Amino acid sequence: MTTELDPRLLSLLVCPLTKGPLTYDRETQELISPRAKLAFPIRDGIPVMLADEARSIDA
């Protein structure tokens, strides 16, 4: 089951490392930071904005 992320919340969140914008990947339930090349998980509708919990992505 996927939980929708509130668009207002997404507009307030930035990458904790780069302070850059994030994009929401509905399919994987992650917030993507293209600059940091990290994907932050969303668990039970709550973004986990910890670098230790993020998944590295290759562009």
N, CA, C, O and CB atoms as a CASP TS submission, in Angstrom:
PFRMAT TS
TARGET T0000
AUTHOR 0000-0000-0000
METHOD Language model
MODEL 1
PARENT N/A
ATOM      1  N   MET     1       0.842  -1.192   0.000  1.00  0.00           N
ATOM      2  CA  MET     1       0.000   0.000   0.000  1.00  0.00           C
ATOM      3  C   MET     1       0.881   1.248   0.000  1.00  0.00           C
ATOM      4  O   MET     1       1.810   1.355   0.801  1.00  0.00           O
ATOM      5  CB  MET     1      -0.955   0.003   1.224  1.00  0.00           C
ATOM      6  N   THR     2       0.594   2.175  -0.884  1.00  0.00           N
ATOM      7  CA  THR     2       1.366   3.406  -0.936  1.00  0.00           C
ATOM      8  C   THR     2       0.580   4.513  -0.264  1.00  0.00           C
ATOM      9  O   THR     2      -0.642   4.601  -0.382  1.00  0.00           O
ATOM     10  CB  THR     2       1.714   3.784  -2.390  1.00  0.00           C
ATOM     11  N   THR     3       1.306   5.346   0.435  1.00  0.00           N
ATOM     12  CA  THR     3       0.724   6.493   1.112  1.00  0.00           C
ATOM     13  C   THR     3       1.097   7.737   0.324  1.00  0.00           C
ATOM     14  O   THR     3       2.259   7.910  -0.045  1.00  0.00           O
ATOM     15  CB  THR     3       1.209   6.592   2.595  1.00  0.00           C
ATOM     16  N   GLU     4       0.140   8.595   0.064  1.00  0.00           N
ATOM     17  CA  GLU     4       0.393   9.836  -0.653  1.00  0.00           C
ATOM     18  C   GLU     4       1.109  10.811   0.271  1.00  0.00           C
ATOM     19  O   GLU     4       0.754  10.942   1.443  1.00  0.00           O
ATOM     20  CB  GLU     4      -0.925  10.450  -1.186  1.00  0.00           C
ATOM     21  N   LEU     5       2.106  11.486  -0.256  1.00  0.00           N
ATOM     22  CA  LEU     5       2.817  12.514   0.498  1.00  0.00           C
ATOM     23  C   LEU     5       2.115  13.845   0.281  1.00  0.00           C
ATOM     24  O   LEU     5       1.785  14.203  -0.850  1.00  0.00           O
ATOM     25  CB  LEU     5       4.315  12.596   0.072  1.00  0.00           C
ATOM     26  N   ASP     6       1.891  14.568   1.352  1.00  0.00           N
ATOM     27  CA  ASP     6       1.226  15.869   1.268  1.00  0.00           C
ATOM     28  C   ASP     6       2.098  16.825   0.440  1.00  0.00           C
ATOM     29  O   ASP     6       3.259  17.043   0.786  1.00  0.00           O
ATOM     30  CB  ASP     6       0.957  16.455   2.700  1.00  0.00           C
ATOM     31  N   PRO     7       1.561  17.399  -0.646  1.00  0.00           N
ATOM     32  CA  PRO     7       2.341  18.319  -1.482  1.00  0.00           C
ATOM     33  C   PRO     7       2.874  19.527  -0.711  1.00  0.00           C
ATOM     34  O   PRO     7       3.930  20.062  -1.049  1.00  0.00           O
ATOM     35  CB  PRO     7       1.494  18.800  -2.637  1.00  0.00           C
ATOM     36  N   ARG     8       2.151  19.953   0.316  1.00  0.00           N
ATOM     37  CA  ARG     8       2.630  21.089   1.124  1.00  0.00           C
ATOM     38  C   ARG     8       3.897  20.709   1.870  1.00  0.00           C
ATOM     39  O   ARG     8       4.818  21.516   1.993  1.00  0.00           O
ATOM     40  CB  ARG     8       1.544  21.552   2.125  1.00  0.00           C
ATOM     41  N   LEU     9       3.943  19.475   2.368  1.00  0.00           N
ATOM     42  CA  LEU     9       5.136  18.995   3.065  1.00  0.00           C
ATOM     43  C   LEU     9       6.313  18.920   2.099  1.00  0.00           C
ATOM     44  O   LEU     9       7.420  19.345   2.429  1.00  0.00           O
ATOM     45  CB  LEU     9       4.876  17.615   3.705  1.00  0.00           C
ATOM     46  N   LEU    10       6.074  18.386   0.923  1.00  0.00           N
ATOM     47  CA  LEU    10       7.139  18.275  -0.076  1.00  0.00           C
ATOM     48  C   LEU    10       7.714  19.643  -0.432  1.00  0.00           C
ATOM     49  O   LEU    10       8.918  19.772  -0.654  1.00  0.00           O
ATOM     50  CB  LEU    10       6.614  17.587  -1.338  1.00  0.00           C
ATOM     51  N   SER    11       6.870  20.652  -0.488  1.00  0.00           N
ATOM     52  CA  SER    11       7.354  21.992  -0.849  1.00  0.00           C
ATOM     53  C   SER    11       8.239  22.593   0.241  1.00  0.00           C
ATOM     54  O   SER    11       9.011  23.514  -0.027  1.00  0.00           O
ATOM     55  CB  SER    11       6.171  22.921  -1.122  1.00  0.00           C
ATOM     56  N   LEU    12       8.134  22.080   1.467  1.00  0.00           N
ATOM     57  CA  LEU    12       8.947  22.598   2.578  1.00  0.00           C
ATOM     58  C   LEU    12      10.259  21.845   2.772  1.00  0.00           C
ATOM     59  O   LEU    12      11.215  22.387   3.326  1.00  0.00           O
ATOM     60  CB  LEU    12       8.152  22.542   3.858  1.00  0.00           C
ATOM     61  N   LEU    13      10.301  20.608   2.319  1.00  0.00           N
ATOM     62  CA  LEU    13      11.474  19.771   2.569  1.00  0.00           C
ATOM     63  C   LEU    13      12.591  20.032   1.564  1.00  0.00           C
ATOM     64  O   LEU    13      12.341  20.272   0.383  1.00  0.00           O
ATOM     65  CB  LEU    13      11.084  18.305   2.531  1.00  0.00           C
ATOM     66  N   VAL    14      13.825  19.980   2.055  1.00  0.00           N
ATOM     67  CA  VAL    14      15.013  20.062   1.211  1.00  0.00           C
ATOM     68  C   VAL    14      15.965  18.949   1.635  1.00  0.00           C
ATOM     69  O   VAL    14      15.816  18.370   2.711  1.00  0.00           O
ATOM     70  CB  VAL    14      15.700  21.472   1.317  1.00  0.00           C
ATOM     71  N   CYS    15      16.923  18.663   0.799  1.00  0.00           N
ATOM     72  CA  CYS    15      17.932  17.659   1.122  1.00  0.00           C
ATOM     73  C   CYS    15      18.723  18.129   2.342  1.00  0.00           C
ATOM     74  O   CYS    15      19.191  19.267   2.367  1.00  0.00           O
ATOM     75  CB  CYS    15      18.880  17.402  -0.093  1.00  0.00           C
ATOM     76  N   PRO    16      18.880  17.277   3.348  1.00  0.00           N
ATOM     77  CA  PRO    16      19.613  17.701   4.546  1.00  0.00           C
ATOM     78  C   PRO    16      21.110  17.913   4.296  1.00  0.00           C
ATOM     79  O   PRO    16      21.777  18.574   5.092  1.00  0.00           O
ATOM     80  CB  PRO    16      19.429  16.676   5.641  1.00  0.00           C
ATOM     81  N   LEU    17      21.637  17.369   3.218  1.00  0.00           N
ATOM     82  CA  LEU    17      23.066  17.525   2.926  1.00  0.00           C
ATOM     83  C   LEU    17      23.352  18.713   2.021  1.00  0.00           C
ATOM     84  O   LEU    17      24.252  19.505   2.298  1.00  0.00           O
ATOM     85  CB  LEU    17      23.603  16.267   2.287  1.00  0.00           C
ATOM     86  N   THR    18      22.589  18.841   0.937  1.00  0.00           N
ATOM     87  CA  THR    18      22.861  19.897  -0.046  1.00  0.00           C
ATOM     88  C   THR    18      21.948  21.105   0.098  1.00  0.00           C
ATOM     89  O   THR    18      22.214  22.162  -0.474  1.00  0.00           O
ATOM     90  CB  THR    18      22.730  19.343  -1.437  1.00  0.00           C
ATOM     91  N   LYS    19      20.876  20.950   0.859  1.00  0.00           N
ATOM     92  CA  LYS    19      19.821  21.975   0.992  1.00  0.00           C
ATOM     93  C   LYS    19      19.117  22.230  -0.331  1.00  0.00           C
ATOM     94  O   LYS    19      18.428  23.237  -0.494  1.00  0.00           O
ATOM     95  CB  LYS    19      20.412  23.288   1.519  1.00  0.00           C
ATOM     96  N   GLY    20      19.294  21.305  -1.282  1.00  0.00           N
ATOM     97  CA  GLY    20      18.670  21.423  -2.598  1.00  0.00           C
ATOM     98  C   GLY    20      17.285  20.802  -2.616  1.00  0.00           C
ATOM     99  O   GLY    20      16.858  20.193  -1.634  1.00  0.00           O
ATOM    100  N   PRO    21      16.578  20.955  -3.738  1.00  0.00           N
ATOM    101  CA  PRO    21      15.211  20.444  -3.870  1.00  0.00           C
ATOM    102  C   PRO    21      15.173  18.921  -3.935  1.00  0.00           C
ATOM    103  O   PRO    21      16.146  18.262  -4.301  1.00  0.00           O
ATOM    104  CB  PRO    21      14.553  21.025  -5.111  1.00  0.00           C
ATOM    105  N   LEU    22      14.013  18.392  -3.566  1.00  0.00           N
ATOM    106  CA  LEU    22      13.769  16.958  -3.604  1.00  0.00           C
ATOM    107  C   LEU    22      12.625  16.676  -4.564  1.00  0.00           C
ATOM    108  O   LEU    22      11.740  17.511  -4.752  1.00  0.00           O
ATOM    109  CB  LEU    22      13.453  16.406  -2.192  1.00  0.00           C
ATOM    110  N   THR    23      12.648  15.505  -5.163  1.00  0.00           N
ATOM    111  CA  THR    23      11.521  15.069  -5.982  1.00  0.00           C
ATOM    112  C   THR    23      10.934  13.815  -5.354  1.00  0.00           C
ATOM    113  O   THR    23      11.645  13.005  -4.759  1.00  0.00           O
ATOM    114  CB  THR    23      11.957  14.806  -7.462  1.00  0.00           C
ATOM    115  N   TYR    24       9.643  13.673  -5.496  1.00  0.00           N
ATOM    116  CA  TYR    24       8.909  12.560  -4.890  1.00  0.00           C
ATOM    117  C   TYR    24       8.751  11.443  -5.896  1.00  0.00           C
ATOM    118  O   TYR    24       8.193  11.652  -6.974  1.00  0.00           O
ATOM    119  CB  TYR    24       7.530  13.018  -4.376  1.00  0.00           C
ATOM    120  N   ASP    25       9.235  10.258  -5.560  1.00  0.00           N
ATOM    121  CA  ASP    25       9.041   9.071  -6.397  1.00  0.00           C
ATOM    122  C   ASP    25       7.934   8.242  -5.755  1.00  0.00           C
ATOM    123  O   ASP    25       8.160   7.531  -4.776  1.00  0.00           O
ATOM    124  CB  ASP    25      10.378   8.233  -6.547  1.00  0.00           C
ATOM    125  N   ARG    26       6.738   8.344  -6.321  1.00  0.00           N
ATOM    126  CA  ARG    26       5.552   7.680  -5.768  1.00  0.00           C
ATOM    127  C   ARG    26       5.715   6.157  -5.792  1.00  0.00           C
ATOM    128  O   ARG    26       5.297   5.472  -4.859  1.00  0.00           O
ATOM    129  CB  ARG    26       4.290   8.092  -6.556  1.00  0.00           C
ATOM    130  N   GLU    27       6.314   5.636  -6.844  1.00  0.00           N
ATOM    131  CA  GLU    27       6.441   4.191  -7.010  1.00  0.00           C
ATOM    132  C   GLU    27       7.322   3.553  -5.931  1.00  0.00           C
ATOM    133  O   GLU    27       6.981   2.503  -5.386  1.00  0.00           O
ATOM    134  CB  GLU    27       7.009   3.880  -8.382  1.00  0.00           C
ATOM    135  N   THR    28       8.450   4.192  -5.629  1.00  0.00           N
ATOM    136  CA  THR    28       9.377   3.624  -4.633  1.00  0.00           C
ATOM    137  C   THR    28       9.171   4.202  -3.234  1.00  0.00           C
ATOM    138  O   THR    28       9.809   3.765  -2.277  1.00  0.00           O
ATOM    139  CB  THR    28      10.813   3.863  -5.067  1.00  0.00           C
ATOM    140  N   GLN    29       8.271   5.193  -3.119  1.00  0.00           N
ATOM    141  CA  GLN    29       8.028   5.872  -1.834  1.00  0.00           C
ATOM    142  C   GLN    29       9.340   6.428  -1.274  1.00  0.00           C
ATOM    143  O   GLN    29       9.744   6.123  -0.152  1.00  0.00           O
ATOM    144  CB  GLN    29       7.375   4.896  -0.809  1.00  0.00           C
ATOM    145  N   GLU    30       9.992   7.260  -2.103  1.00  0.00           N
ATOM    146  CA  GLU    30      11.255   7.887  -1.714  1.00  0.00           C
ATOM    147  C   GLU    30      11.263   9.341  -2.150  1.00  0.00           C
ATOM    148  O   GLU    30      10.579   9.735  -3.095  1.00  0.00           O
ATOM    149  CB  GLU    30      12.457   7.135  -2.323  1.00  0.00           C
ATOM    150  N   LEU    31      12.060  10.128  -1.433  1.00  0.00           N
ATOM    151  CA  LEU    31      12.356  11.494  -1.846  1.00  0.00           C
ATOM    152  C   LEU    31      13.768  11.467  -2.419  1.00  0.00           C
ATOM    153  O   LEU    31      14.707  11.016  -1.764  1.00  0.00           O
ATOM    154  CB  LEU    31      12.224  12.526  -0.642  1.00  0.00           C
ATOM    155  N   ILE    32      13.906  11.954  -3.645  1.00  0.00           N
ATOM    156  CA  ILE    32      15.167  11.872  -4.366  1.00  0.00           C
ATOM    157  C   ILE    32      15.870  13.229  -4.327  1.00  0.00           C
ATOM    158  O   ILE    32      15.274  14.266  -4.618  1.00  0.00           O
ATOM    159  CB  ILE    32      14.934  11.417  -5.827  1.00  0.00           C
ATOM    160  N   SER    33      17.155  13.192  -3.958  1.00  0.00           N
ATOM    161  CA  SER    33      18.012  14.373  -4.027  1.00  0.00           C
ATOM    162  C   SER    33      18.991  14.160  -5.179  1.00  0.00           C
ATOM    163  O   SER    33      19.981  13.444  -5.028  1.00  0.00           O
ATOM    164  CB  SER    33      18.771  14.622  -2.663  1.00  0.00           C
ATOM    165  N   PRO    34      18.717  14.782  -6.336  1.00  0.00           N
ATOM    166  CA  PRO    34      19.598  14.572  -7.487  1.00  0.00           C
ATOM    167  C   PRO    34      21.030  15.051  -7.231  1.00  0.00           C
ATOM    168  O   PRO    34      21.984  14.422  -7.688  1.00  0.00           O
ATOM    169  CB  PRO    34      19.034  15.285  -8.702  1.00  0.00           C
ATOM    170  N   ARG    35      21.183  16.151  -6.510  1.00  0.00           N
ATOM    171  CA  ARG    35      22.516  16.697  -6.239  1.00  0.00           C
ATOM    172  C   ARG    35      23.348  15.785  -5.352  1.00  0.00           C
ATOM    173  O   ARG    35      24.537  15.586  -5.603  1.00  0.00           O
ATOM    174  CB  ARG    35      22.397  18.060  -5.590  1.00  0.00           C
ATOM    175  N   ALA    36      22.729  15.229  -4.317  1.00  0.00           N
ATOM    176  CA  ALA    36      23.443  14.342  -3.385  1.00  0.00           C
ATOM    177  C   ALA    36      23.468  12.902  -3.885  1.00  0.00           C
ATOM    178  O   ALA    36      24.195  12.065  -3.350  1.00  0.00           O
ATOM    179  CB  ALA    36      22.794  14.395  -1.998  1.00  0.00           C
ATOM    180  N   LYS    37      22.660  12.614  -4.926  1.00  0.00           N
ATOM    181  CA  LYS    37      22.522  11.248  -5.453  1.00  0.00           C
ATOM    182  C   LYS    37      22.095  10.279  -4.351  1.00  0.00           C
ATOM    183  O   LYS    37      22.649   9.190  -4.194  1.00  0.00           O
ATOM    184  CB  LYS    37      23.849  10.777  -6.085  1.00  0.00           C
ATOM    185  N   LEU    38      21.068  10.729  -3.583  1.00  0.00           N
ATOM    186  CA  LEU    38      20.524   9.921  -2.496  1.00  0.00           C
ATOM    187  C   LEU    38      19.005   9.840  -2.623  1.00  0.00           C
ATOM    188  O   LEU    38      18.355  10.750  -3.136  1.00  0.00           O
ATOM    189  CB  LEU    38      20.926  10.507  -1.120  1.00  0.00           C
ATOM    190  N   ALA    39      18.463   8.724  -2.142  1.00  0.00           N
ATOM    191  CA  ALA    39      17.017   8.531  -2.084  1.00  0.00           C
ATOM    192  C   ALA    39      16.640   8.305  -0.627  1.00  0.00           C
ATOM    193  O   ALA    39      17.064   7.325  -0.014  1.00  0.00           O
ATOM    194  CB  ALA    39      16.556   7.328  -2.987  1.00  0.00           C
ATOM    195  N   PHE    40      15.844   9.215  -0.076  1.00  0.00           N
ATOM    196  CA  PHE    40      15.418   9.133   1.314  1.00  0.00           C
ATOM    197  C   PHE    40      14.084   8.392   1.389  1.00  0.00           C
ATOM    198  O   PHE    40      13.150   8.741   0.668  1.00  0.00           O
ATOM    199  CB  PHE    40      15.300  10.547   1.943  1.00  0.00           C
ATOM    200  N   PRO    41      13.980   7.381   2.245  1.00  0.00           N
ATOM    201  CA  PRO    41      12.746   6.589   2.307  1.00  0.00           C
ATOM    202  C   PRO    41      11.601   7.347   2.969  1.00  0.00           C
ATOM    203  O   PRO    41      11.809   8.248   3.781  1.00  0.00           O
ATOM    204  CB  PRO    41      12.997   5.296   3.057  1.00  0.00           C
ATOM    205  N   ILE    42      10.390   6.955   2.597  1.00  0.00           N
ATOM    206  CA  ILE    42       9.182   7.455   3.257  1.00  0.00           C
ATOM    207  C   ILE    42       8.531   6.241   3.900  1.00  0.00           C
ATOM    208  O   ILE    42       8.132   5.302   3.211  1.00  0.00           O
ATOM    209  CB  ILE    42       8.193   8.193   2.238  1.00  0.00           C
ATOM    210  N   ARG    43       8.425   6.264   5.228  1.00  0.00           N
ATOM    211  CA  ARG    43       7.855   5.135   5.960  1.00  0.00           C
ATOM    212  C   ARG    43       6.576   5.577   6.665  1.00  0.00           C
ATOM    213  O   ARG    43       6.589   6.508   7.469  1.00  0.00           O
ATOM    214  CB  ARG    43       8.874   4.566   6.982  1.00  0.00           C
ATOM    215  N   ASP    44       5.496   4.911   6.361  1.00  0.00           N
ATOM    216  CA  ASP    44       4.185   5.240   6.938  1.00  0.00           C
ATOM    217  C   ASP    44       3.834   6.710   6.736  1.00  0.00           C
ATOM    218  O   ASP    44       3.262   7.353   7.616  1.00  0.00           O
ATOM    219  CB  ASP    44       4.164   4.904   8.432  1.00  0.00           C
ATOM    220  N   GLY    45       4.189   7.233   5.555  1.00  0.00           N
ATOM    221  CA  GLY    45       3.871   8.619   5.228  1.00  0.00           C
ATOM    222  C   GLY    45       4.812   9.643   5.816  1.00  0.00           C
ATOM    223  O   GLY    45       4.593  10.845   5.666  1.00  0.00           O
ATOM    224  N   ILE    46       5.871   9.182   6.493  1.00  0.00           N
ATOM    225  CA  ILE    46       6.817  10.100   7.144  1.00  0.00           C
ATOM    226  C   ILE    46       8.179  10.004   6.455  1.00  0.00           C
ATOM    227  O   ILE    46       8.788   8.934   6.444  1.00  0.00           O
ATOM    228  CB  ILE    46       6.950   9.777   8.670  1.00  0.00           C
ATOM    229  N   PRO    47       8.666  11.114   5.877  1.00  0.00           N
ATOM    230  CA  PRO    47       9.985  11.094   5.256  1.00  0.00           C
ATOM    231  C   PRO    47      11.081  10.906   6.310  1.00  0.00           C
ATOM    232  O   PRO    47      11.081  11.575   7.344  1.00  0.00           O
ATOM    233  CB  PRO    47      10.223  12.390   4.466  1.00  0.00           C
ATOM    234  N   VAL    48      12.002   9.998   6.038  1.00  0.00           N
ATOM    235  CA  VAL    48      13.138   9.760   6.932  1.00  0.00           C
ATOM    236  C   VAL    48      14.326  10.491   6.311  1.00  0.00           C
ATOM    237  O   VAL    48      14.962  10.002   5.377  1.00  0.00           O
ATOM    238  CB  VAL    48      13.435   8.198   7.127  1.00  0.00           C
ATOM    239  N   MET    49      14.608  11.678   6.855  1.00  0.00           N
ATOM    240  CA  MET    49      15.601  12.561   6.257  1.00  0.00           C
ATOM    241  C   MET    49      16.978  12.415   6.914  1.00  0.00           C
ATOM    242  O   MET    49      17.627  13.410   7.236  1.00  0.00           O
ATOM    243  CB  MET    49      15.134  14.002   6.354  1.00  0.00           C
ATOM    244  N   LEU    50      17.408  11.184   7.105  1.00  0.00           N
ATOM    245  CA  LEU    50      18.704  10.906   7.707  1.00  0.00           C
ATOM    246  C   LEU    50      19.623  10.316   6.636  1.00  0.00           C
ATOM    247  O   LEU    50      19.240   9.380   5.934  1.00  0.00           O
ATOM    248  CB  LEU    50      18.563   9.935   8.924  1.00  0.00           C
ATOM    249  N   ALA    51      20.832  10.863   6.510  1.00  0.00           N
ATOM    250  CA  ALA    51      21.769  10.384   5.501  1.00  0.00           C
ATOM    251  C   ALA    51      22.077   8.896   5.693  1.00  0.00           C
ATOM    252  O   ALA    51      22.267   8.171   4.716  1.00  0.00           O
ATOM    253  CB  ALA    51      23.063  11.203   5.551  1.00  0.00           C
ATOM    254  N   ASP    52      22.126   8.442   6.943  1.00  0.00           N
ATOM    255  CA  ASP    52      22.416   7.041   7.218  1.00  0.00           C
ATOM    256  C   ASP    52      21.313   6.114   6.717  1.00  0.00           C
ATOM    257  O   ASP    52      21.571   4.940   6.448  1.00  0.00           O
ATOM    258  CB  ASP    52      22.620   6.839   8.704  1.00  0.00           C
ATOM    259  N   GLU    53      20.097   6.618   6.589  1.00  0.00           N
ATOM    260  CA  GLU    53      18.970   5.813   6.132  1.00  0.00           C
ATOM    261  C   GLU    53      18.754   5.911   4.610  1.00  0.00           C
ATOM    262  O   GLU    53      17.977   5.147   4.038  1.00  0.00           O
ATOM    263  CB  GLU    53      17.706   6.246   6.861  1.00  0.00           C
ATOM    264  N   ALA    54      19.445   6.849   3.971  1.00  0.00           N
ATOM    265  CA  ALA    54      19.251   7.087   2.544  1.00  0.00           C
ATOM    266  C   ALA    54      19.961   6.016   1.710  1.00  0.00           C
ATOM    267  O   ALA    54      20.963   5.428   2.115  1.00  0.00           O
ATOM    268  CB  ALA    54      19.763   8.484   2.162  1.00  0.00           C
ATOM    269  N   ARG    55      19.392   5.800   0.539  1.00  0.00           N
ATOM    270  CA  ARG    55      19.954   4.850  -0.413  1.00  0.00           C
ATOM    271  C   ARG    55      20.711   5.638  -1.475  1.00  0.00           C
ATOM    272  O   ARG    55      20.206   6.633  -1.996  1.00  0.00           O
ATOM    273  CB  ARG    55      18.838   3.956  -1.057  1.00  0.00           C
ATOM    274  N   SER    56      21.917   5.193  -1.790  1.00  0.00           N
ATOM    275  CA  SER    56      22.708   5.849  -2.829  1.00  0.00           C
ATOM    276  C   SER    56      22.137   5.504  -4.199  1.00  0.00           C
ATOM    277  O   SER    56      21.783   4.355  -4.461  1.00  0.00           O
ATOM    278  CB  SER    56      24.199   5.430  -2.738  1.00  0.00           C
ATOM    279  N   ILE    57      22.051   6.493  -5.059  1.00  0.00           N
ATOM    280  CA  ILE    57      21.568   6.254  -6.425  1.00  0.00           C
ATOM    281  C   ILE    57      22.624   6.727  -7.419  1.00  0.00           C
ATOM    282  O   ILE    57      23.352   7.687  -7.167  1.00  0.00           O
ATOM    283  CB  ILE    57      20.208   6.982  -6.677  1.00  0.00           C
ATOM    284  N   ASP    58      22.689   6.043  -8.533  1.00  0.00           N
ATOM    285  CA  ASP    58      23.619   6.426  -9.598  1.00  0.00           C
ATOM    286  C   ASP    58      22.829   7.010 -10.744  1.00  0.00           C
ATOM    287  O   ASP    58      21.860   6.422 -11.224  1.00  0.00           O
ATOM    288  CB  ASP    58      24.467   5.216 -10.077  1.00  0.00           C
ATOM    289  N   ALA    59      23.261   8.176 -11.169  1.00  0.00           N
ATOM    290  CA  ALA    59      22.550   8.865 -12.261  1.00  0.00           C
ATOM    291  C   ALA    59      22.899   8.263 -13.605  1.00  0.00           C
ATOM    292  O   ALA    59      22.395   8.715 -14.634  1.00  0.00           O
ATOM    293  CB  ALA    59      22.880  10.361 -12.265  1.00  0.00           C
TER
END
